Amino acid sequence: MLPSSSTSAEAFQVRVQIFGLLRLMLNGLESLEVRCAPGETVGSLLEKFQAALAQPVTHKLLTPEGELWVGTIILVNRRNVLHLEGLQTPIQAGDVVALFPPGAGG
């Protein structure tokens, strides 16, 4: 039996939950599994998330400069990335990431 590739052995899935306007834009899609590798961050996860979709949506979360829009909430295991390391927050196997675009109301 041949040993498995270390890249395959180290890769893992992260569940991305989709809320608010993003869910409407994606025709009701509630979540998506994204394949990640060691060293991934919330920022790189967002890039992979967008690449897996046919429709652009991350512009609702990030400014053209790649910063979070005011009002965007991204949670990693129910902890706001603003209280962690922002877009540099590391992602690990078993993590659940929730995306909430800015909302409007009154």
DSSP file (Angstrom, degrees, kcal/mol; ACC not computed):
  #  RESIDUE AA STRUCTURE BP1 BP2  ACC     N-H-->O    O-->H-N    N-H-->O    O-->H-N    TCO  KAPPA ALPHA  PHI   PSI    X-CA   Y-CA   Z-CA
    1    1 A M              0   0    0      0, 0.0     0, 0.0     0, 0.0     0, 0.0   0.000 360.0 360.0 360.0 132.2    0.0    0.0    0.0
    2    2 A L        -     0   0    0      1,-0.1     2,-0.1     0, 0.0     0, 0.0  -0.568 360.0-109.3 -80.9 141.6    1.4    3.4   -1.0
    3    3 A P        -     0   0    0      0, 0.0     2,-0.1     0, 0.0    -1,-0.1  -0.419  38.2-110.4 -67.0 146.6    1.5    6.1    1.7
    4    4 A S        -     0   0    0      1,-0.1     2,-0.1    -2,-0.1     0, 0.0  -0.405  39.0 -90.8 -75.6 155.1   -0.9    8.9    1.1
    5    5 A S     >  -     0   0    0      1,-0.1     4,-2.2    -2,-0.1     5,-0.2  -0.389  28.0-132.1 -63.2 139.2    0.2   12.4    0.1
    6    6 A S  H  > S+     0   0    0      1,-0.2     4,-1.8     2,-0.2     5,-0.2   0.831 107.1  57.5 -64.7 -30.3    1.0   14.6    3.1
    7    7 A T  H  > S+     0   0    0      2,-0.2     4,-1.5     1,-0.2    -1,-0.2   0.934 109.0  44.0 -64.9 -44.9   -1.1   17.4    1.4
    8    8 A S  H  4 S+     0   0    0      1,-0.2    -2,-0.2     2,-0.2    -1,-0.2   0.898 113.2  51.9 -65.3 -39.7   -4.1   15.2    1.2
    9    9 A A  H  < S+     0   0    0     -4,-2.2    -1,-0.2     1,-0.2    -2,-0.2   0.826 113.5  43.9 -67.4 -30.6   -3.6   14.0    4.8
   10   10 A E  H  < S+     0   0    0     -4,-1.8    -1,-0.2    -5,-0.2    -2,-0.2   0.701  91.4 100.6 -88.8 -19.9   -3.4   17.5    6.1
   11   11 A A     <  +     0   0    0     -4,-1.5     2,-0.3    -5,-0.2    26,-0.2  -0.295  50.1 177.8 -66.5 151.3   -6.3   19.0    4.2
   12   12 A F  E     -A   36   0A   0     24,-2.4    24,-3.9    22,-0.1     2,-0.4  -0.953  26.8-109.9-149.2 165.4   -9.6   19.4    6.0
   13   13 A Q  E     -A   35   0A   0     -2,-0.3    81,-1.0    22,-0.2     2,-0.4  -0.795  21.0-163.1-101.6 142.0  -13.1   20.8    5.5
   14   14 A V  E     -A   34   0A   0     20,-2.4    20,-2.8    -2,-0.4     2,-0.6  -0.991  18.2-133.5-121.6 132.4  -14.5   23.9    7.1
   15   15 A R  E     -Ab  33  96A   0     80,-1.5    82,-2.9    -2,-0.4     2,-0.6  -0.757  17.5-160.8 -87.6 124.7  -18.2   24.5    7.1
   16   16 A V  E     -Ab  32  97A   0     16,-2.9    16,-2.1    -2,-0.6     2,-0.3  -0.932   5.3-154.6-107.5 117.7  -19.2   28.0    6.1
   17   17 A Q  E     -Ab  31  98A   0     80,-3.4    82,-2.4    -2,-0.6     2,-0.4  -0.742   8.3-148.4 -93.1 141.4  -22.6   29.1    7.2
   18   18 A I  E     + b   0  99A   0     12,-3.1     2,-0.3    -2,-0.3    82,-0.1  -0.927  20.4 172.4-118.6 129.5  -24.3   31.8    5.1
   19   19 A F    >>  -     0   0    0     80,-1.6     3,-1.0    -2,-0.4     4,-0.5  -0.831  40.2  -1.6-130.8 167.0  -26.8   34.4    6.5
   20   20 A G  H >> S-     0   0    0     -2,-0.3     4,-1.5     1,-0.2     3,-0.6  -0.169 122.2  -3.8  62.0-141.0  -28.7   37.5    5.5
   21   21 A L  H 3> S+     0   0    0      1,-0.2     4,-2.8     2,-0.2    -1,-0.2   0.815 129.6  62.5 -58.1 -34.2  -28.4   39.0    2.1
   22   22 A L  H <> S+     0   0    0     -3,-1.0     4,-1.6     1,-0.2    -1,-0.2   0.921 102.7  49.8 -59.8 -42.4  -25.7   36.5    1.1
   23   23 A R  H <<>S+     0   0    0     -3,-0.6     5,-2.9    -4,-0.5     6,-0.5   0.906 111.4  48.7 -63.6 -40.7  -28.2   33.6    1.5
   24   24 A L  H ><5S+     0   0    0     -4,-1.5     3,-1.5     1,-0.2    -2,-0.2   0.922 110.2  51.3 -62.9 -43.3  -30.7   35.5   -0.6
   25   25 A M  H 3<5S+     0   0    0     -4,-2.8    -1,-0.2     1,-0.3    -2,-0.2   0.793 110.1  50.7 -63.5 -27.7  -28.1   36.1   -3.3
   26   26 A L  T ><5S-     0   0    0     -4,-1.6     3,-1.4    -5,-0.2    -1,-0.3   0.003 119.8-106.7-102.9  27.3  -27.2   32.4   -3.3
   27   27 A N  T < 5S-     0   0    0     -3,-1.5    -3,-0.2     1,-0.3    -2,-0.1   0.850  81.1 -44.2  53.8  41.6  -30.8   31.3   -3.7
   28   28 A G  T 3 <S+     0   0    0     -5,-2.9    -1,-0.3     1,-0.3     2,-0.2   0.508  84.9 162.9  87.8   4.2  -31.2   30.0   -0.1
   29   29 A L    <   -     0   0    0     -3,-1.4    -1,-0.3    -6,-0.5    -3,-0.2  -0.416  16.3-172.1 -59.8 123.6  -27.9   28.2    0.2
   30   30 A E        -     0   0    0      1,-0.3   -12,-3.1    -2,-0.2     2,-0.3   0.809  58.8  -5.3 -91.5 -33.5  -27.4   27.8    4.0
   31   31 A S  E     -A   17   0A   0    -14,-0.3     2,-0.3    -8,-0.0    -1,-0.3  -0.985  52.1-156.4-158.2 164.9  -23.9   26.4    4.1
   32   32 A L  E     -A   16   0A   0    -16,-2.1   -16,-2.9    -2,-0.3     2,-0.5  -0.990  19.8-130.9-147.5 134.7  -20.9   25.3    2.0
   33   33 A E  E     -A   15   0A   0     -2,-0.3     2,-0.5   -18,-0.2   -18,-0.2  -0.775  25.9-164.4 -87.1 129.0  -18.0   23.0    2.9
   34   34 A V  E     -A   14   0A   0    -20,-2.8   -20,-2.4    -2,-0.5     2,-0.4  -0.962  16.9-129.6-119.4 129.4  -14.7   24.5    1.9
   35   35 A R  E     +A   13   0A   0     -2,-0.5     2,-0.3   -22,-0.2   -22,-0.2  -0.629  35.3 179.0 -78.9 128.8  -11.5   22.5    1.6
   36   36 A C  E     -A   12   0A   0    -24,-3.9   -24,-2.4    -2,-0.4     3,-0.0  -0.813  19.3-144.2-127.7 166.2   -8.6   24.1    3.5
   37   37 A A    >   -     0   0    0     -2,-0.3     3,-1.7   -26,-0.2    54,-0.2  -0.857  43.7 -74.2-124.4 161.3   -5.0   23.3    4.3
   38   38 A P  T 3  S+     0   0    0      0, 0.0     3,-0.1     0, 0.0    54,-0.1  -0.255 118.5  33.8 -54.0 142.2   -2.9   24.0    7.4
   39   39 A G  T 3  S+     0   0    0     52,-0.3    53,-0.1     1,-0.3     2,-0.0   0.385  83.4 144.0  91.3  -3.7   -2.1   27.7    7.8
   40   40 A E    <   -     0   0    0     -3,-1.7    51,-2.3    51,-0.3    -1,-0.3  -0.331  30.6-161.7 -67.4 152.1   -5.3   28.9    6.3
   41   41 A T  B  >  -E   90   0B   0     49,-0.3     4,-2.5    -3,-0.1     5,-0.2  -0.750  37.7 -97.0-123.7 173.0   -6.9   32.1    7.7
   42   42 A V  H  > S+     0   0    0     47,-1.7     4,-2.3    44,-0.3    46,-0.2   0.908 124.9  54.5 -57.4 -41.2  -10.3   33.6    7.5
   43   43 A G  H  > S+     0   0    0     44,-2.9     4,-1.5     1,-0.2    -1,-0.2   0.929 110.6  42.8 -59.8 -47.5   -9.1   35.8    4.6
   44   44 A S  H  > S+     0   0    0     43,-0.3     4,-2.1     1,-0.2    -1,-0.2   0.848 111.3  56.7 -69.8 -32.3   -7.8   32.8    2.6
   45   45 A L  H  X S+     0   0    0     -4,-2.5     4,-2.9     1,-0.2    -1,-0.2   0.915 104.3  52.7 -61.5 -42.5  -11.0   30.9    3.4
   46   46 A L  H  X S+     0   0    0     -4,-2.3     4,-2.6     1,-0.2    -1,-0.2   0.884 107.6  51.9 -61.3 -38.1  -13.1   33.8    2.0
   47   47 A E  H  X S+     0   0    0     -4,-1.5     4,-2.2     2,-0.2    -1,-0.2   0.930 112.9  43.9 -62.9 -45.3  -11.1   33.6   -1.2
   48   48 A K  H  X S+     0   0    0     -4,-2.1     4,-1.4     2,-0.2    -2,-0.2   0.884 111.7  54.3 -67.4 -38.1  -11.7   29.8   -1.5
   49   49 A F  H  < S+     0   0    0     -4,-2.9     3,-0.5     1,-0.2     4,-0.4   0.943 110.8  45.5 -58.4 -49.6  -15.4   30.3   -0.6
   50   50 A Q  H >< S+     0   0    0     -4,-2.6     3,-1.6     1,-0.2    -2,-0.2   0.900 108.9  56.1 -62.7 -41.1  -15.8   32.9   -3.4
   51   51 A A  H 3< S+     0   0    0     -4,-2.2    -1,-0.2     1,-0.3    -2,-0.2   0.788 103.0  56.3 -62.5 -27.1  -13.9   30.6   -5.9
   52   52 A A  T 3< S+     0   0    0     -4,-1.4     2,-0.3    -3,-0.5    -1,-0.3   0.557  99.3  76.5 -80.9  -7.9  -16.4   27.8   -5.2
   53   53 A L    <   -     0   0    0     -3,-1.6     4,-0.1    -4,-0.4   -27,-0.0  -0.784  67.7-147.9-108.9 148.2  -19.4   30.0   -6.1
   54   54 A A  S    S+     0   0    0     -2,-0.3    -1,-0.1     2,-0.1    -4,-0.0   0.778  86.2  60.2 -78.5 -27.8  -20.6   31.1   -9.5
   55   55 A Q  S    S-     0   0    0    -30,-0.0     2,-0.3     1,-0.0    -2,-0.1  -0.840  90.3-115.0-106.7 135.6  -21.9   34.5   -8.3
   56   56 A P        +     0   0    0      0, 0.0    -2,-0.1     0, 0.0    -5,-0.0  -0.509  50.6 146.4 -67.6 130.9  -19.7   37.1   -6.7
   57   57 A V    >   +     0   0    0     -2,-0.3     3,-2.3    -4,-0.1     4,-0.3   0.536  47.4  82.2-135.8 -23.4  -20.7   37.7   -3.0
   58   58 A T  G >> S+     0   0    0      1,-0.3     4,-2.6     2,-0.2     3,-1.5   0.708  78.6  74.9 -67.3 -15.9  -17.6   38.5   -1.0
   59   59 A H  G 34 S+     0   0    0      1,-0.3    -1,-0.3     2,-0.2     7,-0.0   0.711  89.3  61.1 -65.3 -16.8  -17.8   42.2   -2.1
   60   60 A K  G <4 S+     0   0    0     -3,-2.3    -1,-0.3     1,-0.1    -2,-0.2   0.665 113.9  34.2 -79.2 -16.6  -20.8   42.3    0.4
   61   61 A L  T <4 S+     0   0    0     -3,-1.5     8,-2.6    -4,-0.3     2,-0.3   0.751 118.9  46.9-103.0 -35.1  -18.3   41.4    3.2
   62   62 A L  B  < S-F   68   0C   0     -4,-2.6     6,-0.2     6,-0.2    -1,-0.2  -0.865  73.7-125.6-120.2 144.7  -15.1   43.1    2.1
   63   63 A T    >   -     0   0    0      4,-3.4     3,-2.1    -2,-0.3    -2,-0.1  -0.272  42.9 -97.3 -71.5 168.1  -14.2   46.6    0.9
   64   64 A P  T 3  S+     0   0    0      0, 0.0    -1,-0.1     0, 0.0    -5,-0.0   0.761 128.3  58.1 -58.7 -22.7  -12.2   46.9   -2.4
   65   65 A E  T 3  S-     0   0    0      2,-0.1     3,-0.1     3,-0.0    -2,-0.0   0.488 122.6-107.9 -85.1  -3.4   -9.1   47.2   -0.2
   66   66 A G  S <  S+     0   0    0     -3,-2.1     2,-0.2     1,-0.3     3,-0.0   0.647  77.1 128.1  87.7  15.8   -9.9   43.8    1.4
   67   67 A E        -     0   0    0      1,-0.1    -4,-3.4    20,-0.0    -1,-0.3  -0.659  68.8 -91.6 -98.2 159.3  -11.0   45.0    4.8
   68   68 A L  B     -F   62   0C   0     -6,-0.2    -6,-0.2    -2,-0.2     3,-0.1  -0.512  42.0-118.1 -68.2 133.4  -14.2   44.1    6.5
   69   69 A W    >   -     0   0    0     -8,-2.6     3,-2.2    -2,-0.2     2,-0.1  -0.418  41.5 -91.7 -62.3 147.2  -17.1   46.5    5.7
   70   70 A V  T 3  S+     0   0    0      1,-0.3    -1,-0.1    -2,-0.1     3,-0.1  -0.453 118.1  27.3 -58.5 131.1  -18.4   48.2    8.9
   71   71 A G  T 3  S+     0   0    0      1,-0.4    -1,-0.3    -2,-0.1     2,-0.2   0.221  87.2 131.0  96.4 -14.4  -21.2   46.0   10.1
   72   72 A T    <   -     0   0    0     -3,-2.2     2,-0.5   -11,-0.2    -1,-0.4  -0.534  39.8-162.5 -69.9 136.1  -19.8   42.7    8.7
   73   73 A I  E     +C  100   0A   0     27,-2.8    27,-2.7    -2,-0.2     2,-0.5  -0.986  12.1 178.6-123.1 124.2  -19.8   40.0   11.2
   74   74 A I  E     -C   99   0A   0     -2,-0.5     7,-2.7    25,-0.2     2,-0.4  -0.990  10.7-165.6-123.4 122.7  -17.7   36.8   10.7
   75   75 A L  E     -CD  98  80A   0     23,-2.3    23,-2.4    -2,-0.5     2,-0.6  -0.887  12.0-162.5-109.9 136.9  -17.7   34.3   13.5
   76   76 A V  E >  S-CD  97  79A   0      3,-2.7     3,-1.2    -2,-0.4    21,-0.2  -0.969  88.8 -18.9-114.5 113.1  -15.3   31.4   13.9
   77   77 A N  T 3  S-     0   0    0     19,-3.2    -1,-0.2    -2,-0.6    20,-0.1   0.909 130.2 -52.7  52.7  44.7  -16.9   28.9   16.3
   78   78 A R  T 3  S+     0   0    0     18,-0.4     2,-0.5     1,-0.2    -1,-0.2   0.599 114.7 118.3  69.1  15.8  -19.3   31.6   17.5
   79   79 A R  E <   -D   76   0A   0     -3,-1.2    -3,-2.7     3,-0.0    -1,-0.2  -0.960  68.9-120.2-114.1 127.4  -16.4   34.0   18.2
   80   80 A N  E >   -D   75   0A   0     -2,-0.5     3,-1.9    -5,-0.2    -5,-0.2  -0.427  12.2-139.2 -66.5 129.3  -16.3   37.3   16.3
   81   81 A V  G > >S+     0   0    0     -7,-2.7     5,-2.8     1,-0.3     3,-1.3   0.737 100.4  71.0 -63.7 -21.0  -13.0   37.6   14.3
   82   82 A L  G 3 5S+     0   0    0     -8,-0.3    -1,-0.3     1,-0.3    -7,-0.1   0.774 102.0  44.8 -63.9 -23.7  -12.9   41.3   15.4
   83   83 A H  G < 5S+     0   0    0     -3,-1.9    -1,-0.3     3,-0.1    -2,-0.2   0.344 121.1  41.8 -99.4   4.0  -12.1   40.0   18.9
   84   84 A L  T < 5S-     0   0    0     -3,-1.3    -3,-0.1    -4,-0.2     3,-0.1   0.301 127.7 -51.5-112.6-117.6   -9.6   37.5   17.5
   85   85 A E  T > 5 -     0   0    0      1,-0.4     3,-1.8     5,-0.1    -3,-0.2   0.023  68.5-132.0-118.1  26.4   -7.1   38.2   14.7
   86   86 A G  G > <S-     0   0    0     -5,-2.8     3,-1.7     1,-0.3    -1,-0.4  -0.308  78.8 -12.4  60.4-140.4   -9.5   39.7   12.1
   87   87 A L  G 3  S+     0   0    0      1,-0.3   -44,-2.9   -45,-0.1   -43,-0.3   0.629 136.2  64.5 -69.0 -12.6   -9.0   38.2    8.6
   88   88 A Q  G <  S+     0   0    0     -3,-1.8    -1,-0.3   -46,-0.2    -2,-0.2   0.359  70.9 129.2 -89.8   4.4   -5.7   36.7    9.8
   89   89 A T    <   -     0   0    0     -3,-1.7   -47,-1.7     1,-0.1   -46,-0.1  -0.433  64.3-117.3 -60.1 124.6   -7.6   34.5   12.3
   90   90 A P  B     -E   41   0B   0      0, 0.0     2,-0.4     0, 0.0   -49,-0.3  -0.301  21.7-143.1 -66.2 149.3   -6.3   30.9   11.8
   91   91 A I        -     0   0    0    -51,-2.3   -52,-0.3   -54,-0.2     2,-0.3  -0.922  19.8-174.6-113.1 138.7   -8.7   28.2   10.6
   92   92 A Q    >   -     0   0    0     -2,-0.4     3,-2.0   -54,-0.1   -55,-0.0  -0.853  37.6 -73.2-129.6 165.2   -8.5   24.6   11.9
   93   93 A A  T 3  S+     0   0    0     -2,-0.3   -79,-0.1     1,-0.3     3,-0.1  -0.300 118.2  23.3 -55.7 136.8  -10.2   21.3   11.2
   94   94 A G  T 3  S+     0   0    0    -81,-1.0    -1,-0.3     1,-0.3   -80,-0.1   0.343  88.3 141.6  88.1  -6.2  -13.7   21.2   12.6
   95   95 A D    <   -     0   0    0     -3,-2.0   -80,-1.5   -82,-0.2     2,-0.5  -0.337  40.2-150.7 -67.9 149.8  -14.2   25.0   12.6
   96   96 A V  E     -b   15   0A   0    -82,-0.2   -19,-3.2    -3,-0.1     2,-0.5  -0.994  10.6-163.7-120.4 124.1  -17.5   26.5   11.7
   97   97 A V  E     -bC  16  76A   0    -82,-2.9   -80,-3.4    -2,-0.5     2,-0.4  -0.932   1.3-160.6-112.5 127.3  -17.4   29.9   10.1
   98   98 A A  E     -bC  17  75A   0    -23,-2.4   -23,-2.3    -2,-0.5     2,-0.5  -0.913   3.8-154.7-111.0 133.4  -20.5   32.1    9.9
   99   99 A L  E     +bC  18  74A   0    -82,-2.4   -80,-1.6    -2,-0.4   -25,-0.2  -0.930  14.8 174.9-112.6 121.5  -20.8   35.0    7.5
  100  100 A F  E     - C   0  73A   0    -27,-2.7   -27,-2.8    -2,-0.5   -80,-0.1  -0.956  18.2-151.0-124.3 109.3  -23.2   37.9    8.2
  101  101 A P        -     0   0    0      0, 0.0   -40,-0.1     0, 0.0   -80,-0.1  -0.320  42.4 -75.9 -70.9 163.0  -23.1   40.8    5.7
  102  102 A P        -     0   0    0      0, 0.0     2,-0.3     0, 0.0   -81,-0.2  -0.304  54.8-149.1 -56.6 142.6  -23.9   44.3    7.0
  103  103 A G        -     0   0    0    -32,-0.2     2,-0.3    -3,-0.1    -3,-0.0  -0.731   4.6-144.4-112.6 164.1  -27.6   44.7    7.5
  104  104 A A        +     0   0    0     -2,-0.3     2,-0.3     2,-0.0     0, 0.0  -0.902  36.5 121.5-122.9 154.9  -29.9   47.7    7.1
  105  105 A G              0   0    0     -2,-0.3    -2,-0.0     1,-0.1     0, 0.0  -0.986 360.0 360.0 175.2-172.9  -32.9   48.5    9.2
  106  106 A G              0   0    0     -2,-0.3    -1,-0.1     0, 0.0    -2,-0.0   0.355 360.0 360.0 175.3 360.0  -34.5   51.0   11.4
